[in-house]
Amino acid sequence: MIKDDIYCKLSHVLDTLPNGFPATEDGAEIKLLKKIFTPEQADLFVDMRLSFEKAVQVAERTGRAPEGLEEALTSMAEQGQLFMIELGPTRFFRMMPWVFGIYEFQIGRMDKEFAELVNAYAPVYGRPFFSNTPQLMKTLAVETTLPVHQESLPYEKVSAIIESGLSFLVNECICKKEKGLLGAPCDRPLDVCLAIAPIPGVFDKSPRGRLITKDEAYQLLEKAEEAGLVHLTSNVQVGQYFICNCCKCCCSGVKAMKDFGTRIVAPSGYVAELDVGKCNGCGACADVCLYDGIKVVDGRAVHSFDKCMGCGLCVSRCDVDALKLRRDNAKGIPFDVRLIAADRALIAGKEPEKDAWDKIRQKLGMN
């Protein structure tokens, strides 16, 4: 009973974090946590914070003995239970939400039992998570399909995100791995999850993934486009730290949009435009669309504005130039996290950075 109590406490803590961790009637979430955490690790996790701390700071704040604490925290980070960064000789630790966080970091530990536990919990976790707005992820268009007569903003371009990075790490897609363990393997490339950091060497000691160069990151994205995978990243204007390359058979966000009509993924800010007169009805666009946004009817493509996410894959497949992307503000503008930071600074009675303050003045209609 005492052991179950700590897992219930852990479950409650995770449910207070971004993206939640709702309880189930049959205790599926507790079984999942027992697979990942020992009781001692669960107890340590609930003492952590979302902000980074050194082990000595954790000890001072919680009253835990400092002896062996950094080793215990490091072990949990290596097992994907905490997030850790190393800056020189110093290690910093913080807790993570279930998604995006602990779940993805279990890639090296996932086995069939784990996949089955996640699959059993998914219906309870998925509906509220996928129904949340604003969306957590946004689509990135194939860059070669962006309109040449319009200047693309940095957050709209894959290359801008890559160029902002100084460290790159590629991981196997955990969605694809999970489906494979459940008997439905994907026939697309598996090592397609790209992590990006603005700090050199930050991934050098990562227990997961494979270090790659900037050139290799570009090659990875090109390979993903050739395989018909859609680029997804965080729905913010600055500070993107990952690019997922997603398929229709494994990506839970894409599947939720198709199955439930929920919009966990925001469009790219562009929409495909079809010139019916040029269309020859080959169907290449319909074959590559993850969202069923194009169908061939009576020998001609029919395009759905509502379903289109502006990924540009259809445009890249059209040999007769019947499709192109055009900007459409109805298809979403990502968050400016600097504005959020400025709002918080004002609440705390501090002066925000100038560019953020200008945005707040504009937001409030001030001169």
C-alpha positions as CSV (number, residue, x, y, z in Angstrom):
1,M,0.0,0.0,0.0
2,I,2.8,2.4,0.8
3,K,4.5,1.7,-2.5
4,D,1.2,2.3,-4.3
5,D,0.8,5.6,-2.4
6,I,4.0,7.0,-3.8
7,Y,2.9,6.1,-7.4
8,C,-0.5,7.8,-6.8
9,K,1.4,10.9,-5.6
10,L,3.6,10.7,-8.6
11,S,0.6,10.4,-10.9
12,H,-1.0,13.5,-9.2
13,V,2.2,15.5,-9.6
14,L,2.4,14.6,-13.3
15,D,-1.2,15.6,-13.8
16,T,-0.4,19.1,-12.5
17,L,2.4,19.5,-15.1
18,P,1.9,20.7,-18.7
19,N,-0.1,18.2,-20.8
20,G,-1.5,16.4,-17.8
21,F,-1.6,12.8,-16.7
22,P,-5.2,11.9,-15.9
23,A,-6.2,9.1,-13.7
24,T,-8.0,6.0,-14.9
25,E,-10.6,3.8,-13.3
26,D,-8.5,0.6,-13.7
27,G,-5.2,2.1,-12.6
28,A,-3.5,1.9,-16.1
29,E,-1.4,4.9,-15.3
30,I,-0.1,3.4,-12.1
31,K,1.0,0.2,-13.9
32,L,2.8,2.4,-16.4
33,L,4.6,4.4,-13.7
34,K,5.6,1.2,-11.9
35,K,7.2,0.0,-15.2
36,I,9.3,3.2,-15.4
37,F,10.1,4.2,-11.8
38,T,11.2,2.4,-8.7
39,P,9.5,3.6,-5.5
40,E,12.7,5.5,-4.5
41,Q,12.8,7.2,-7.9
42,A,9.2,8.1,-7.7
43,D,9.7,9.7,-4.3
44,L,12.7,11.7,-5.6
45,F,10.8,12.9,-8.7
46,V,8.0,14.4,-6.7
47,D,10.5,16.5,-4.9
48,M,11.9,18.1,-8.1
49,R,10.8,21.3,-9.9
50,L,10.2,22.3,-13.5
51,S,13.1,24.8,-13.2
52,F,16.7,23.6,-13.3
53,E,18.6,23.0,-10.1
54,K,22.0,21.5,-9.1
55,A,21.9,18.5,-6.8
56,V,23.2,20.6,-3.9
57,Q,20.2,23.0,-4.4
58,V,17.8,20.1,-4.4
59,A,19.3,18.9,-1.1
60,E,19.1,22.3,0.5
61,R,15.5,22.8,-0.5
62,T,14.2,19.4,0.3
63,G,16.3,18.4,3.3
64,R,17.6,15.4,1.5
65,A,21.1,14.1,2.3
66,P,23.5,15.5,-0.4
67,E,25.6,12.3,-0.3
68,G,24.9,10.3,-3.4
69,L,22.1,12.7,-4.6
70,E,23.8,13.8,-7.8
71,E,24.5,10.2,-8.7
72,A,20.8,9.3,-8.1
73,L,19.6,12.2,-10.2
74,T,22.1,11.4,-12.9
75,S,20.9,7.8,-13.0
76,M,17.3,9.0,-13.3
77,A,18.2,11.3,-16.2
78,E,20.0,8.5,-18.0
79,Q,16.8,6.4,-17.6
80,G,14.7,9.2,-19.1
81,Q,12.9,10.1,-15.8
82,L,14.4,13.6,-15.4
83,F,15.9,16.1,-17.8
84,M,19.6,17.0,-17.3
85,I,22.0,19.3,-18.9
86,E,25.8,19.5,-18.3
87,L,27.5,22.9,-18.6
88,G,31.2,22.2,-18.0
89,P,31.6,20.2,-14.8
90,T,28.1,21.2,-13.5
91,R,24.9,19.2,-13.9
92,F,21.5,20.7,-13.7
93,F,18.3,18.7,-13.3
94,R,14.5,19.3,-13.6
95,M,11.3,17.2,-13.8
96,M,9.6,16.6,-17.1
97,P,5.9,16.2,-18.0
98,W,4.7,12.9,-19.4
99,V,4.5,14.3,-22.9
100,F,6.7,15.9,-24.3
101,G,9.2,14.4,-21.9
102,I,9.2,11.1,-20.0
103,Y,7.4,9.1,-22.6
104,E,9.7,10.1,-25.5
105,F,12.8,9.6,-23.3
106,Q,11.8,6.0,-22.7
107,I,12.9,5.2,-26.3
108,G,15.8,3.1,-25.1
109,R,13.8,1.2,-22.5
110,M,10.7,0.5,-24.5
111,D,9.8,-3.1,-24.8
112,K,6.5,-4.9,-25.8
113,E,5.1,-4.7,-22.2
114,F,5.8,-1.0,-22.1
115,A,4.2,-0.5,-25.5
116,E,1.1,-2.4,-24.4
117,L,0.8,-0.4,-21.2
118,V,1.0,2.9,-23.2
119,N,-1.5,1.6,-25.6
120,A,-3.9,0.7,-22.8
121,Y,-3.5,4.2,-21.2
122,A,-3.7,6.1,-24.5
123,P,-7.6,6.4,-24.8
124,V,-7.8,8.1,-21.4
125,Y,-4.8,10.3,-21.9
126,G,-5.3,11.0,-25.5
127,R,-8.7,12.7,-25.7
128,P,-8.1,15.6,-23.3
129,F,-4.5,16.0,-24.5
130,F,-5.4,16.1,-28.2
131,S,-8.4,18.4,-27.5
132,N,-6.3,21.1,-25.8
133,T,-5.9,24.4,-27.5
134,P,-3.8,26.2,-28.4
135,Q,-1.9,23.5,-30.3
136,L,1.4,22.4,-29.0
137,M,2.9,21.6,-32.4
138,K,2.9,23.3,-35.8
139,T,3.5,22.1,-39.3
140,L,6.6,23.2,-41.2
141,A,6.3,23.3,-45.0
142,V,8.7,21.7,-47.4
143,E,10.9,24.7,-47.8
144,T,11.3,24.4,-51.6
145,T,7.5,24.7,-51.9
146,L,7.3,28.1,-50.1
147,P,6.2,31.0,-52.4
148,V,9.3,32.7,-53.9
149,H,7.5,36.0,-54.2
150,Q,6.8,36.3,-50.5
151,E,9.4,36.6,-47.7
152,S,9.0,33.7,-45.3
153,L,9.3,34.4,-41.6
154,P,12.1,32.6,-39.7
155,Y,9.7,30.3,-37.8
156,E,8.1,29.2,-41.1
157,K,11.4,27.9,-42.4
158,V,13.1,24.6,-41.5
159,S,16.5,26.0,-42.4
160,A,16.1,28.9,-39.9
161,I,15.6,26.4,-37.1
162,I,18.6,24.3,-38.2
163,E,20.8,27.4,-38.6
164,S,19.9,28.5,-35.1
165,G,21.3,25.2,-33.7
166,L,24.8,24.4,-32.6
167,S,24.2,20.8,-31.6
168,F,22.1,18.1,-33.3
169,L,20.9,14.7,-32.1
170,V,18.8,12.1,-34.0
171,N,16.6,9.5,-32.3
172,E,14.5,6.7,-33.4
173,C,10.8,7.7,-33.5
174,I,9.2,6.4,-30.4
175,C,5.8,6.3,-32.1
176,K,7.1,4.1,-34.8
177,K,9.0,1.9,-32.3
178,E,5.8,1.4,-30.2
179,K,3.7,0.5,-33.3
180,G,6.4,-2.0,-34.3
181,L,6.4,-3.7,-30.9
182,L,2.6,-4.0,-31.2
183,G,2.8,-5.8,-34.5
184,A,2.3,-2.9,-36.9
185,P,5.8,-1.9,-38.1
186,C,6.2,1.3,-40.2
187,D,7.8,1.0,-43.7
188,R,9.2,4.6,-43.5
189,P,12.6,5.7,-42.1
190,L,12.7,5.2,-38.3
191,D,15.6,7.4,-37.1
192,V,13.9,10.7,-37.9
193,C,13.4,12.6,-34.6
194,L,15.7,15.5,-34.6
195,A,16.8,17.4,-31.4
196,I,18.4,20.9,-31.8
197,A,20.2,23.0,-29.2
198,P,21.8,26.4,-29.4
199,I,24.6,25.3,-27.1
200,P,27.7,23.4,-28.6
201,G,28.4,20.0,-27.2
202,V,25.1,19.8,-25.2
203,F,24.3,16.3,-26.5
204,D,27.9,14.9,-26.3
205,K,27.1,12.7,-23.3
206,S,23.5,11.9,-24.2
207,P,22.6,8.3,-23.3
208,R,20.1,8.4,-26.2
209,G,20.3,9.0,-29.9
210,R,23.2,9.7,-32.2
211,L,25.1,12.9,-32.7
212,I,25.0,14.3,-36.2
213,T,26.3,17.4,-37.9
214,K,24.3,20.3,-39.3
215,D,24.9,19.0,-42.8
216,E,23.6,15.6,-41.7
217,A,20.5,17.3,-40.2
218,Y,19.7,18.8,-43.5
219,Q,20.2,15.4,-45.2
220,L,17.8,13.8,-42.6
221,L,15.1,16.3,-43.4
222,E,15.5,15.8,-47.1
223,K,15.3,12.0,-46.6
224,A,12.1,12.5,-44.6
225,E,10.5,14.6,-47.3
226,E,11.4,12.0,-49.9
227,A,9.7,9.4,-47.7
228,G,6.5,11.5,-47.4
229,L,7.0,12.5,-43.8
230,V,5.7,15.8,-42.5
231,H,7.9,18.1,-40.4
232,L,6.4,19.1,-37.1
233,T,7.9,21.4,-34.4
234,S,6.8,23.4,-31.3
235,N,4.2,26.0,-32.0
236,V,6.3,29.0,-31.1
237,Q,8.0,31.7,-33.0
238,V,11.4,31.3,-31.3
239,G,13.1,28.6,-29.4
240,Q,12.1,25.4,-31.3
241,Y,14.2,22.6,-30.0
242,F,12.9,19.6,-32.1
243,I,11.7,18.6,-35.5
244,C,9.6,15.5,-35.7
245,N,9.1,13.8,-39.1
246,C,5.7,12.1,-39.0
247,C,3.8,9.5,-40.9
248,K,0.0,8.8,-41.0
249,C,0.3,5.3,-39.6
250,C,2.2,5.9,-36.4
251,C,2.0,9.6,-35.3
252,S,-0.6,9.9,-32.6
253,G,-1.2,13.5,-33.3
254,V,-1.9,12.9,-37.0
255,K,-4.1,9.9,-36.2
256,A,-6.1,11.9,-33.6
257,M,-6.8,14.6,-36.2
258,K,-8.1,12.1,-38.7
259,D,-9.9,9.8,-36.2
260,F,-11.4,12.4,-33.8
261,G,-11.2,15.7,-35.8
262,T,-9.1,17.2,-33.0
263,R,-6.4,19.7,-33.9
264,I,-3.3,19.0,-31.9
265,V,-1.2,20.2,-34.8
266,A,-1.4,23.8,-36.1
267,P,-1.0,24.5,-39.8
268,S,2.1,26.0,-41.3
269,G,0.5,29.4,-42.1
270,Y,0.2,28.3,-45.7
271,V,-2.4,26.4,-47.6
272,A,-2.2,24.5,-50.9
273,E,-4.0,26.0,-53.9
274,L,-5.1,23.8,-56.8
275,D,-5.3,24.8,-60.4
276,V,-7.9,22.3,-61.6
277,G,-7.2,23.1,-65.3
278,K,-3.6,21.9,-65.0
279,C,-4.4,18.8,-62.9
280,N,-4.0,15.5,-64.8
281,G,-5.5,13.3,-62.0
282,C,-2.4,11.3,-61.4
283,G,-3.2,11.1,-57.7
284,A,0.4,11.6,-56.5
285,C,-0.8,14.5,-54.2
286,A,-3.6,12.4,-52.7
287,D,-1.1,9.5,-52.0
288,V,1.2,11.7,-50.0
289,C,-1.3,13.7,-48.0
290,L,-1.3,12.7,-44.3
291,Y,-4.5,14.4,-43.6
292,D,-6.8,13.2,-46.4
293,G,-6.8,16.8,-47.6
294,I,-6.8,15.9,-51.3
295,K,-8.8,13.2,-53.1
296,V,-9.1,12.3,-56.8
297,V,-12.7,12.5,-58.0
298,D,-13.7,11.8,-61.6
299,G,-10.1,12.1,-62.8
300,R,-9.3,15.4,-61.0
301,A,-7.9,16.3,-57.6
302,V,-10.3,17.9,-55.1
303,H,-8.7,19.9,-52.3
304,S,-10.1,20.6,-48.8
305,F,-9.1,23.9,-47.4
306,D,-10.2,22.9,-43.9
307,K,-8.1,19.7,-43.8
308,C,-5.0,21.2,-45.5
309,M,-2.1,21.8,-43.1
310,G,0.2,23.5,-45.6
311,C,3.0,20.9,-45.4
312,G,3.8,21.3,-49.1
313,L,4.3,17.6,-49.7
314,C,1.6,17.6,-52.4
315,V,3.2,20.5,-54.1
316,S,6.5,18.7,-54.1
317,R,4.9,15.7,-55.8
318,C,3.0,17.5,-58.5
319,D,4.8,17.2,-61.9
320,V,2.4,19.5,-63.7
321,D,2.6,22.5,-61.4
322,A,-1.1,22.3,-60.6
323,L,-0.5,22.9,-56.9
324,K,1.3,25.7,-55.0
325,L,1.4,27.1,-51.5
326,R,0.0,30.5,-50.6
327,R,0.1,32.3,-47.3
328,D,-3.1,32.4,-45.3
329,N,-3.3,34.0,-41.9
330,A,-6.4,31.9,-41.1
331,K,-4.0,28.9,-41.0
332,G,-2.3,30.2,-37.8
333,I,0.5,32.3,-36.5
334,P,2.7,30.6,-33.7
335,F,3.0,32.0,-30.2
336,D,5.7,34.6,-29.5
337,V,7.2,33.2,-26.2
338,R,8.8,36.6,-25.7
339,L,5.4,38.1,-25.3
340,I,4.5,35.5,-22.7
341,A,7.7,36.3,-20.8
342,A,6.9,39.9,-20.9
343,D,3.4,39.4,-19.5
344,R,5.0,37.4,-16.6
345,A,7.5,40.2,-16.1
346,L,4.8,42.8,-15.8
347,I,2.9,40.6,-13.3
348,A,6.1,40.3,-11.2
349,G,6.5,44.1,-11.3
350,K,9.6,44.0,-13.6
351,E,10.4,45.8,-16.8
352,P,10.3,43.3,-19.7
353,E,12.7,43.5,-22.6
354,K,12.1,46.3,-25.0
355,D,10.9,44.4,-28.0
356,A,8.5,42.4,-25.8
357,W,7.3,45.6,-24.2
358,D,6.5,47.1,-27.6
359,K,4.4,44.0,-28.4
360,I,2.5,44.4,-25.1
361,R,1.8,48.0,-25.9
362,Q,0.5,47.1,-29.3
363,K,-1.6,44.3,-27.8
364,L,-3.2,46.7,-25.3
365,G,-3.7,49.4,-27.9
366,M,-1.3,51.8,-26.2
367,N,0.6,54.4,-28.2
